Amino acid sequence: MATSLDLGVTAADLRLLRETADRQRITEKLFLYCRACDRLDLELMETIFWPEAIAHHGAFSGPAEGFWRGALFFLSRIEAALHYASNVVVEVDGDVAYQEALFTAWHRVPKGDLAPASFSKSPYVGNMKVNDDEVFDGFPGHDVTKDEDAIACGRYVNKFERRGDEWRIIHHVCFVEWEYWLPASERSPVALHNRARRDRTDPVYQRVFD
């Protein structure tokens, strides 16, 4: 029976193969984080972070669950969002990995003040204990006289841990390095045929296409 050495594959080759597979899994986890944000997918988001993970995301610093549940609630209050991750660099060190990626996040913010809404009464709070007066009633920097697109650019810096065969984030850092605003200005009939949904009725979850 042929062995790996018989085939000319060295131990270093096998280590590289495993590290390449690990980098792919870690990178895909970041992309799934973006999907969870855009589709408001609680079930998917729960698979991105380990339960005791910590997050430093903008002004937030604390348990990652508090961050991502609050983020989904925040995003649910606007019309749409798209998160992009690029320039992904992953350094694997055994069962720990360090990741850096650039991000661009687009947000469609509707005209007017958003009505106050309680996080504690939202479907995003889960079993967290929060104060009833924690509300989201606006989008920082928004000109309430018009529909606007808010675009933020920055970096994700994540520490991952492998437990068993699964990689998840144990420490998440996100910061904006540049942002800009544009007036909403669809000028194409393409928007009339938009099939995107912010739940699991979105086409990406379907395995049979009409």
C-alpha positions in Angstrom: 0.0 0.0 0.0 1.4 3.4 -1.0 2.2 5.9 1.7 2.3 9.7 1.6 6.1 9.4 1.4 5.8 7.0 -1.5 3.9 9.6 -3.3 6.5 12.2 -2.7 4.4 14.1 -0.1 6.4 15.3 2.8 5.3 16.1 6.4 5.7 19.8 5.5 3.4 19.4 2.6 0.7 17.8 4.8 1.1 20.7 7.4 0.7 23.2 4.6 -2.4 21.4 3.3 -4.0 21.5 6.7 -3.1 25.2 7.2 -4.6 26.0 3.8 -7.8 24.2 4.7 -7.9 26.0 8.1 -7.4 29.4 6.4 -10.3 28.7 4.0 -12.6 27.7 6.9 -11.6 30.8 8.9 -12.1 33.1 5.9 -15.5 31.5 5.1 -16.5 32.1 8.7 -15.8 35.8 8.2 -17.9 35.8 5.0 -20.7 34.1 6.9 -20.6 36.8 9.5 -21.2 39.3 6.7 -24.2 37.2 5.5 -25.6 37.0 9.1 -25.5 40.8 9.3 -27.2 41.4 6.0 -29.8 38.7 6.3 -30.4 39.4 10.0 -29.8 35.8 10.6 -29.7 35.0 14.4 -29.2 31.3 13.9 -26.2 31.8 11.6 -24.7 34.5 13.8 -24.7 32.2 16.8 -22.2 29.9 15.0 -19.7 32.7 14.4 -18.6 33.5 18.0 -17.7 31.2 20.9 -20.1 31.9 23.8 -17.4 33.6 26.0 -16.0 35.7 23.1 -15.2 39.4 23.6 -15.8 42.2 21.1 -14.5 45.7 20.7 -16.6 47.1 17.9 -16.7 50.8 17.6 -17.9 52.2 21.0 -18.9 48.7 22.2 -16.5 46.8 24.4 -17.7 43.6 26.2 -19.2 40.2 25.6 -19.5 39.5 21.9 -23.0 38.2 22.3 -24.1 41.6 23.5 -22.4 43.2 20.4 -23.8 40.9 17.7 -27.3 40.9 19.2 -27.3 44.6 19.4 -25.9 44.9 15.9 -28.6 42.8 14.4 -31.2 44.9 16.2 -29.5 48.1 15.0 -29.4 46.8 11.4 -33.0 45.7 11.5 -34.1 49.3 12.0 -32.8 50.5 8.6 -33.9 49.4 5.2 -30.9 47.3 4.0 -27.2 46.6 4.5 -24.4 44.9 2.7 -21.1 44.0 4.3 -18.0 43.2 2.3 -14.8 41.7 3.5 -11.5 41.7 1.5 -7.7 41.5 1.7 -8.1 38.6 4.2 -4.9 37.6 5.9 -4.9 34.6 8.2 -2.0 33.4 10.4 -2.6 29.9 11.9 -0.8 28.9 15.0 -2.0 25.4 16.1 -5.5 25.7 17.4 -5.4 29.6 17.4 -5.5 31.9 14.3 -5.2 35.6 13.8 -7.1 37.3 11.0 -7.1 40.8 9.5 -9.5 41.9 6.8 -10.7 45.2 5.3 -14.4 45.8 5.3 -16.9 48.0 3.5 -20.4 48.3 4.9 -23.2 49.9 3.0 -26.4 51.0 4.9 -29.6 52.4 3.4 -31.0 54.8 6.0 -34.5 56.1 5.3 -35.6 59.7 5.5 -36.9 61.0 8.9 -36.3 60.1 12.5 -36.7 56.4 13.2 -39.3 55.6 15.9 -37.8 54.5 19.2 -37.8 50.7 19.6 -36.8 48.7 22.7 -34.0 46.2 22.3 -35.2 44.3 25.3 -38.6 43.7 23.5 -37.0 42.8 20.2 -36.5 39.2 18.8 -32.7 39.9 18.8 -32.3 40.1 22.6 -32.4 36.3 23.3 -31.8 35.5 26.9 -29.8 38.6 27.6 -30.8 40.8 30.5 -30.9 44.4 29.3 -32.6 47.6 30.5 -36.0 48.5 29.0 -34.7 52.0 28.3 -32.0 50.7 25.9 -33.4 51.9 22.6 -32.2 52.6 19.0 -33.8 55.8 17.8 -31.5 57.0 15.0 -28.4 56.6 12.9 -25.4 58.7 13.8 -24.7 61.4 11.2 -27.9 60.9 9.2 -29.6 63.9 7.5 -33.2 63.2 8.4 -34.4 65.3 5.5 -33.5 62.6 2.9 -33.0 59.0 2.2 -29.2 58.3 2.4 -26.5 55.7 1.9 -24.0 55.5 4.7 -20.8 53.7 3.8 -18.2 52.8 6.4 -14.7 51.4 5.6 -12.3 49.9 8.1 -10.8 46.7 9.4 -11.8 43.5 11.2 -9.0 42.1 13.4 -10.1 38.7 14.8 -8.6 36.0 17.0 -10.1 32.5 16.3 -9.9 29.3 18.3 -10.4 25.8 17.0 -12.4 23.5 19.2 -12.8 20.0 17.8 -13.1 20.6 14.1 -14.7 24.0 14.3 -13.2 27.5 14.1 -15.0 30.4 15.7 -14.1 34.0 16.8 -12.9 34.3 20.4 -11.9 38.0 20.2 -13.3 40.5 17.7 -12.0 44.0 17.0 -13.6 46.3 14.4 -12.9 50.0 13.8 -13.9 52.4 11.1 -11.1 54.3 9.3 -13.2 56.2 6.8 -16.9 56.8 6.2 -19.0 58.8 3.8 -22.6 59.6 3.0 -24.5 59.8 -0.3 -28.1 60.6 -1.2 -30.0 57.6 -2.2 -30.4 57.7 -6.0 -31.5 54.5 -7.7 -31.8 55.3 -11.4 -32.2 51.9 -12.9 -35.2 49.5 -13.3 -32.9 46.8 -11.9 -34.1 47.8 -8.4 -37.6 46.8 -9.3 -36.5 43.1 -9.6 -34.6 43.0 -6.3 -35.2 39.5 -4.8 -33.2 40.2 -1.6 -34.9 39.4 1.7 -33.6 40.1 5.2 -34.6 36.6 6.5 -34.3 33.0 5.4 -36.7 33.5 2.5 -33.7 35.1 0.7 -32.6 33.2 -2.4 -29.3 32.3 -0.8 -31.1 29.9 1.5 -33.0 28.2 -1.3 -31.8 25.0 -2.9 -34.4 24.9 -5.7 -34.6 27.9 -7.9 -37.7 29.0 -9.9 
